Amino acid sequence: FGPLDNPVDRESENYQGYPSTDDPDKIEALKPSDSEKIRGESIEFFVSKVVGADSYQLQISTSRSDFSSLSLVFDKATFISNEMTASAINLPGGTPYYWRARAKKNGNWGNWTSVSSFFLGYKLTYDGNTNESGTVPTDIKAYLEGDTVTILGNTGNLAKTGYSFSGWNTKPDGSGTSYQAGASFTMGSSNVTLYAKWNMSGLLATGYNGYGQLGDGTTNDKYTPVKVIENVKVVSAGASHTMIIKNDNSLWATGHNAYGQLGDGTTIDKSTPLEVMEDVKAVSAGASHTMIIKNDNSLWATGYNAYGQLGDSTTIDKSTPVKVMENVKAVAAGAIHTMIIKNDNSLWATGHNGYGELGDATIINQSTPIEVMEDVKAVSAGYSHTMIIKNDGSLWATGYNGYGQLGDGTTIDRSTPVKVMEDVKAVSAGYSHTMIIKNDGSLWATGYNGYGQLGDWTTINKSTPVQIMEDVQAIAAGAFNTMIIKNDGSLWATGYNAYGQLGDGTTINKSVPIEIIGDVQAVAAGDSYTMILK
């Protein structure tokens, strides 16, 4: 027979010409040779051939000297050939094993072979990590150090209520190395366990919760995201109230309600979301007012109205939504003003205008929407400034500019929109800062930066947009913090963090974006809290 290689790929072996004997007491162990390293799905054993043998018996033990039931891991006495195979599936990897065999002839067992050993390669096992249903995949192979191991997928449909499966990790808490199905790694010198990685699904919340705006049934602040509710498709965060659209188009509300901004007919705060309306397509929460677009494109409003921000031609607060206008495509609620895009792409404005934030060339408040601009694709309203994207991708700005938040290179207020830059895909206006995504996915920032909310490694204000990072998909500017979704679905955060609104488990401000969680679909930033949709 051929040379006894070490290590040996058992699947490639092909032995012929075994030594043979007529006497079962003279049987010899051939393969695996002592201390041979084994990889693969099964282990092949070879002993000398006993002429006229009835059968062969193979035993595998974890002890060289003990083949009793305490140490025995394999025992089969019905092999009809001196070539015997044992499955490696149920044997722990990365450990030595000991084996012996014997032959039966004319109804009598002969002597055992001398005990030989082999080292079974390392195993990759999968752990459901508190799954509630489904089964983990099984890798039936043993690997030697340096072998390439391919990661299996969620083939057994692991599931956990309120969570989504998002791959595997080398640590149960997800802080190790993550892998997706089809990825690979190089086996080291120990067994490997991969744990199911579970991400909370639905709506999550973190930060200030004094009015119940997180919607988790408490008024306790949170420093890492907590689960709020399932089946959500849209969320908007105001100063201290939150508006939620569920998958069935019902509108839900939670948080501060002193001015009726929740729209439930009361002025009582809520700490758990309650249903307010049906057939809702879009919603925007301002400081203390709420603007709602229904599926028929009608615009409705509720809450604080001292400056006419509801647009119903009064300055009377509302605790139940009132209809404002028809044919509305999009709406953005600022602190105390409102910007509206109609189906014909015209931009309309109502509410506070002390800094020119309505963009109508005056500083006169309006209680009925007035037309400001044409050919508008998107709009975002900050505390007292407004950012506008036209259909050609150009970015325009109007309103308060004391910190450079308009991004026009000055700190001069504007009452008529001024052009800021080209090739803009999205924009979000915070209290006194502005975050901009260009068509190439790059993120730019301008304005107040006292807490690091611009994310440029400084706390220096900017009056012209500076580039922050690449590969950005979506952005939400809060009062003094910024939340960023990258193209891979990861959520990043920078800025003010005294209440845990960044969601990183601390209350330390950040001046450069840090990664918080993955698999995020949307994010909304309020005054000092954040709502995250997964």
C-alpha positions in Angstrom: 0.0 0.0 0.0 1.0 3.6 -0.5 2.9 5.9 1.8 1.2 7.1 5.1 1.0 10.8 4.4 0.4 13.2 7.2 -2.0 14.9 7.0 -4.3 12.9 4.7 -7.4 13.8 2.8 -9.4 10.7 3.4 -11.7 11.2 0.5 -8.8 10.8 -2.0 -7.4 7.5 -0.6 -7.6 4.3 -2.6 -5.9 1.4 -0.9 -5.3 -2.0 -2.6 -3.1 -5.0 -1.7 -3.7 -5.1 2.1 -1.6 -7.5 4.1 -3.7 -10.5 4.9 -3.7 -13.2 7.5 -5.7 -16.4 8.2 -5.4 -15.8 11.9 -7.8 -13.1 13.4 -5.5 -12.8 16.4 -2.8 -11.4 14.1 -4.9 -8.5 12.7 -3.0 -5.2 12.4 -4.1 -1.5 12.4 -3.0 0.2 9.2 -4.8 3.6 8.9 -5.2 6.2 10.3 -1.6 5.9 11.5 -0.8 7.0 15.0 -1.5 10.8 15.4 -2.6 11.2 11.8 -4.6 14.4 11.2 -8.0 13.9 9.6 -10.2 16.4 7.7 -13.5 15.8 5.9 -16.9 14.4 6.6 -16.0 10.9 7.5 -13.0 8.8 8.7 -11.8 5.7 6.9 -10.2 2.9 8.8 -8.0 0.1 7.4 -6.9 -3.1 9.0 -5.2 -6.1 7.6 -7.6 -8.5 5.8 -8.5 -11.6 7.7 -9.1 -14.4 5.2 -12.6 -15.9 5.7 -13.7 -13.3 8.3 -17.4 -13.1 9.1 -17.2 -9.4 10.1 -15.1 -6.7 11.7 -15.6 -4.5 14.7 -14.4 -0.9 15.1 -14.3 1.1 18.4 -13.3 4.7 18.9 -12.6 6.2 22.3 -11.5 9.4 23.9 -9.0 7.5 26.0 -6.1 5.3 24.9 -6.5 3.0 27.9 -10.3 3.0 28.4 -12.7 1.6 25.8 -15.5 1.2 28.3 -18.9 2.9 27.7 -17.6 5.9 29.7 -15.1 6.8 27.0 -16.4 5.0 23.9 -17.8 7.3 21.2 -18.2 4.8 18.4 -18.7 1.0 18.4 -19.9 -1.0 15.4 -19.4 -4.7 15.0 -21.1 -5.4 11.7 -18.6 -4.2 9.1 -18.2 -6.9 6.4 -14.9 -5.5 5.1 -11.5 -4.5 6.5 -12.3 -1.1 5.1 -14.5 0.7 7.7 -15.9 4.2 7.7 -17.1 6.2 10.7 -18.9 9.6 10.4 -17.1 12.6 11.8 -20.4 14.5 12.2 -21.1 13.8 15.8 -17.5 13.8 17.0 -16.2 17.0 18.6 -13.4 18.4 16.6 -9.9 19.6 17.5 -9.2 16.6 19.8 -7.3 13.3 19.6 -9.2 10.0 19.4 -8.0 6.4 19.9 -9.2 3.4 17.9 -8.9 -0.4 17.7 -10.5 -3.1 15.6 -10.9 -6.9 15.5 -12.2 -9.6 13.2 -14.7 -12.4 13.8 -14.0 -15.7 12.1 -16.0 -18.9 12.4 -18.2 -17.2 15.0 -15.3 -16.2 17.3 -13.7 -12.8 17.8 -10.0 -12.5 17.5 -7.7 -10.2 19.4 -7.9 -6.4 19.2 -5.4 -4.6 17.1 -2.9 -2.4 19.0 -4.5 1.0 19.9 -3.7 3.7 17.4 -4.7 7.4 17.4 -5.8 10.2 15.1 -6.4 13.9 15.5 -9.8 15.0 14.2 -9.6 18.4 12.6 -11.4 21.5 13.9 -15.2 22.0 13.6 -17.4 24.9 12.8 -20.6 24.9 14.7 -23.5 27.3 14.5 -25.5 28.6 17.5 -29.1 30.0 17.2 -28.3 32.5 20.0 -31.7 32.5 21.7 -33.7 31.7 18.6 -37.3 30.8 19.2 -37.8 28.6 16.2 -36.0 27.0 13.3 -32.8 25.0 13.3 -29.1 25.9 13.0 -27.2 24.7 9.9 -24.8 21.8 10.3 -21.3 21.8 8.8 -20.4 18.1 8.7 -16.8 18.6 7.9 -13.7 18.7 10.0 -11.0 21.2 9.0 -7.2 21.3 9.5 -5.4 24.6 10.3 -5.1 26.7 7.2 -8.2 25.2 5.5 -10.7 27.6 3.9 -14.2 27.4 5.5 -17.3 28.6 3.7 -20.1 30.1 5.9 -23.6 28.6 5.6 -26.8 30.6 5.5 -29.9 30.5 7.6 -31.0 27.3 5.9 -33.1 26.1 8.9 -35.2 29.3 9.0 -34.1 30.5 12.5 -36.5 33.1 13.8 -36.9 35.3 16.9 -39.9 37.5 17.6 -39.2 41.2 17.1 -35.8 40.5 15.5 -34.4 39.9 12.1 -31.6 37.4 11.3 -28.6 39.3 9.9 -25.9 36.8 9.6 -23.4 35.3 12.0 -20.9 36.6 14.5 -18.0 35.0 16.5 -19.5 36.4 19.8 -23.0 36.0 21.2 -23.3 39.8 21.8 -22.4 40.6 18.1 -19.1 42.4 19.1 -16.9 39.9 17.2 -16.3 39.3 13.5 -19.4 39.2 11.4 -20.0 36.9 8.4 -22.7 36.5 5.8 -23.6 33.4 3.9 -21.1 32.5 1.3 -18.3 34.4 3.0 -15.2 32.4 4.1 -12.4 32.4 6.7 -9.2 30.5 7.3 -9.5 27.8 10.0 -7.1 28.4 12.9 -6.0 26.1 15.6 -9.2 25.7 17.5 -12.9 25.0 17.0 -15.1 27.8 15.9 -18.7 28.7 16.9 -20.7 31.2 15.0 -23.7 32.8 16.7 -26.8 34.0 15.0 -26.8 37.8 14.8 -30.2 39.2 15.7 -31.1 42.8 15.0 -34.2 44.4 16.5 -36.7 45.0 13.7 -39.5 47.6 13.6 -39.2 51.0 15.2 -36.5 51.7 17.8 -35.8 54.8 19.9 -33.1 56.4 22.0 -32.4 59.6 23.9 -34.6 62.1 25.9 -37.9 60.7 26.9 -39.3 63.2 29.4 -42.6 63.5 27.6 -42.9 59.8 26.4 -41.7 60.7 22.9 -39.8 57.5 22.6 -43.1 55.6 22.9 -41.8 52.7 25.0 -44.4 53.2 27.8 -42.0 55.1 30.1 -40.6 58.6 30.5 -37.1 57.3 31.2 -34.2 58.4 28.9 -32.5 55.7 26.8 -28.8 55.6 25.8 -29.1 52.7 23.4 -32.0 52.0 21.0 -35.0 50.2 22.5 -37.9 48.5 20.7 -41.1 50.5 20.4 -43.5 49.1 17.8 -43.7 46.8 14.8 -45.0 47.2 11.2 -43.9 50.8 10.8 -43.1 52.4 7.4 -42.6 56.1 8.2 -41.6 58.0 11.3 -41.1 61.7 12.0 -39.6 63.3 15.2 -40.6 66.7 16.5 -39.1 68.7 19.4 -40.6 66.2 21.9 -43.4 64.3 20.0 -43.3 61.5 17.5 -45.6 60.7 14.6 -45.7 57.1 13.1 -47.3 55.7 10.0 -47.8 52.0 10.1 -47.9 49.6 7.1 -51.7 49.8 7.0 -51.4 53.6 6.6 -52.8 54.3 10.1 -51.2 57.3 11.9 -50.0 56.9 15.5 -48.6 59.5 17.9 -46.7 59.6 21.2 -45.0 62.2 23.4 -45.6 65.9 24.3 -49.2 67.0 23.6 -49.6 70.4 25.5 -50.7 72.1 22.2 -52.7 69.1 20.7 -49.8 68.2 18.4 -50.6 64.5 18.7 -54.0 65.1 17.2 -56.0 62.9 19.5 -58.4 65.5 20.7 -56.6 66.1 24.0 -53.7 68.0 25.4 -52.5 65.0 27.5 -49.0 63.6 26.9 -48.7 60.0 25.8 -45.9 57.5 26.4 -47.3 54.8 24.2 -48.3 55.4 20.6 -52.0 55.7 20.1 -53.9 55.7 16.7 -54.9 59.1 15.5 -56.0 58.8 11.8 -56.3 56.4 8.9 -55.3 56.5 5.2 -52.2 58.6 5.8 -49.4 58.8 3.3 -46.9 61.2 4.9 -46.3 63.1 8.1 -43.9 65.8 9.4 -43.6 66.8 13.1 -42.5 70.3 13.9 -41.5 71.7 17.3 -45.1 71.5 18.6 -47.2 71.0 15.5 -47.9 68.2 13.0 -48.6 68.2 9.3 -50.2 65.2 7.7 -50.8 64.2 4.1 -53.6 61.7 3.5 -53.7 59.2 0.6 -56.0 61.6 -1.4 -53.2 64.2 -1.2 -55.1 66.4 1.2 -53.1 68.2 3.8 -54.1 68.3 7.5 -52.7 70.0 10.5 -52.8 69.9 14.3 -51.1 71.4 17.3 -49.5 74.8 18.1 -50.6 77.6 15.8 -49.6 80.9 17.3 -47.7 81.9 14.2 -50.1 80.4 11.7 -47.9 77.4 11.0 -50.9 75.1 10.6 -52.0 77.2 7.6 -55.7 77.2 8.4 -56.0 81.0 8.2 -56.1 81.2 12.1 -53.6 81.4 14.9 -55.7 79.1 17.1 -54.2 75.8 18.4 -55.9 72.6 17.2 -56.0 69.2 19.1 -57.7 67.4 16.2 -56.3 67.6 12.6 -58.0 70.2 10.4 -57.9 70.2 6.6 -55.6 72.8 5.1 -55.4 72.3 1.3 -55.6 69.8 -1.5 -53.1 68.4 -4.1 -50.1 68.2 -1.7 -47.1 66.0 -2.6 -44.8 66.7 0.4 -44.6 68.7 3.6 -41.9 69.8 6.0 -42.7 71.2 9.4 -40.0 73.5 10.9 -40.0 74.7 14.5 -42.8 77.2 13.9 -43.2 77.4 10.2 -44.3 74.9 7.5 -43.2 74.3 3.9 -45.5 72.5 1.4 -44.8 71.1 -2.1 -47.9 70.7 -4.2 -48.4 68.1 -7.0 -47.4 70.7 -9.6 -44.0 71.1 -7.8 -44.8 74.6 -6.6 -43.5 75.5 -3.1 -45.8 77.1 -0.5 -45.1 78.4 3.0 -46.9 79.4 6.1 -46.2 80.3 9.7 -43.4 82.3 11.4 -41.3 84.4 9.1 -39.2 86.7 11.4 -36.0 85.7 9.7 -37.3 85.2 6.1 -37.6 81.4 6.5 -40.7 81.4 4.3 -38.7 82.8 1.4 -41.4 85.2 0.2 -39.1 88.3 0.3 -40.7 89.5 3.6 -40.4 88.9 7.3 -44.1 88.9 7.8 -45.8 85.8 9.4 -48.4 84.0 7.3 -51.4 82.0 8.5 -52.4 80.9 5.0 -50.0 79.1 2.7 -48.5 81.4 0.0 -46.6 80.3 -3.1 -42.9 80.9 -2.9 -41.2 79.0 -5.7 -41.7 76.6 -8.7 -40.0 73.4 -9.9 -39.2 72.2 -6.4 -38.4 68.5 -5.7 -37.7 68.5 -2.0 -37.7 70.8 1.1 -36.5 70.6 4.7 -37.4 73.1 7.4 -35.1 73.8 10.3 -35.7 76.0 13.4 -35.8 79.2 11.4 -34.3 78.4 8.1 -35.4 76.5 5.0 -33.4 74.3 2.5 -34.9 73.7 -0.9 -33.9 71.3 -3.7 -35.1 72.2 -7.2 -35.8 69.7 -9.9 -32.5 70.4 -11.5 -30.7 69.3 -8.3 -29.7 72.7 -7.3 -29.9 73.6 -3.5 -31.4 76.9 -2.4 -31.6 78.4 1.1 -33.6 81.1 3.0 -34.1 82.3 6.5 -31.8 82.7 9.6 -28.1 82.4 8.8 -26.4 83.6 12.0 -24.3 80.4 12.1 -23.8 79.9 8.4 -26.5 77.2 8.2 -27.6 78.5 4.8 -24.2 77.5 3.4 -23.9 80.6 1.1 -20.5 81.7 2.5 -22.0 84.4 4.7 -23.8 84.8 8.0 -26.4 87.1 6.5 -30.1 86.2 6.9 -32.1 85.8 3.6 -35.8 86.4 2.9 -35.5 85.1 -0.6 -34.0 81.7 -1.5 -30.3 81.9 -2.6 -28.5 79.2 -4.6 -26.0 77.3 -2.5 -24.7 74.3 -4.6 -25.4 71.9 -7.5 -26.0 68.1 -7.8 -27.8 67.7 -4.5 -29.9 64.6 -3.8 -31.1 65.2 -0.3 -31.0 67.8 2.5 -31.9 67.9 6.2 -32.1 71.1 8.3 -31.5 71.0 12.0 -31.9 73.7 14.6 -29.0 75.8 13.2 -27.1 73.4 11.0 -27.7 71.8 7.6 -26.6 68.4 6.2 -26.5 67.8 2.5 -26.2 64.6 0.3 -24.9 65.1 -3.2 -25.7 62.9 -6.1 -22.4 61.0 -5.7 -23.4 60.0 -2.2 -21.0 62.4 -0.5 -22.2 64.1 2.7 -21.6 67.8 3.3 -22.3 70.0 6.3 -22.6 73.7 7.2 -23.7 75.9 10.1 -23.5 75.7 13.8 -21.0 73.1 15.1 -20.7 73.8 18.8 -21.4 70.1 19.7 -19.7 68.5 16.7 -23.0 68.0 14.9 -21.3 68.7 11.5 -19.1 65.6 12.0 -15.9 67.3 10.6 -13.7 66.5 13.7 -14.1 70.1 14.9 -16.5 72.3 16.9 -16.0 75.2 14.6 -19.0 76.7 12.7 -19.0 76.6 8.9 -20.7 79.0 6.5 -19.8 77.0 3.4 -20.5 73.3 3.1 -17.6 71.0 4.0 -17.4 67.3 3.0 -17.8 64.8 5.8 -18.0 61.3 4.4 -18.8 59.1 1.4 -21.4 56.5 0.5 -24.3 58.1 2.3 -27.9 57.1 1.6 -30.0 59.2 4.0 -29.6 61.9 6.7 -31.5 63.4 9.6 -30.4 66.6 11.3 -31.7 66.9 14.9 -31.5 70.0 17.1 -27.8 69.6 17.8 -27.0 66.1 16.5 -26.9 64.4 13.2 -27.9 60.8 12.2 -26.5 59.3 9.0 -27.4 56.1 7.1 -24.7 54.8 4.8 -25.3 52.8 1.6 -24.7 49.5 3.5 -27.5 50.3 5.9 -25.3 51.1 8.9 -26.3 54.0 11.1 -23.8 56.6 12.2 -24.1 59.5 14.6 -22.4 62.7 15.6 -23.0 65.8 17.8 -24.8 66.5 21.1 -25.4 63.4 23.2 -26.3 64.5 26.7 -29.5 62.4 26.7 -28.2 59.4 24.7 -29.7 60.6 21.4 -26.7 59.2 19.5 -27.5 55.7 20.8 -24.0 54.7 21.5 -24.5 53.9 25.2 -22.8 57.1 26.4 -23.7 60.7 27.0 -20.5 62.0 25.5 -20.7 64.4 22.5 -19.0 63.3 19.3 -17.4 65.5 16.6 -16.9 62.7 14.1 -19.6 60.2 13.1 -19.4 56.8 14.9 -21.2 53.7 13.9 -24.3 52.7 16.0 -26.2 49.8 14.5 -26.7 48.1 11.1 -29.6 47.2 8.8 -31.4 50.6 9.2 -34.0 51.7 6.7 -34.8 55.2 8.0 -34.0 57.6 10.8 -35.7 60.7 12.3 -33.9 63.0 14.7 -35.9 65.1 17.2 -34.8 67.8 19.7 -32.7 65.4 21.9 -33.9 62.0 20.8 -33.8 59.7 17.8 -36.2 57.3 16.1 -34.8 54.5 14.0 -36.7 52.2 11.6 -35.2 48.8 10.9 
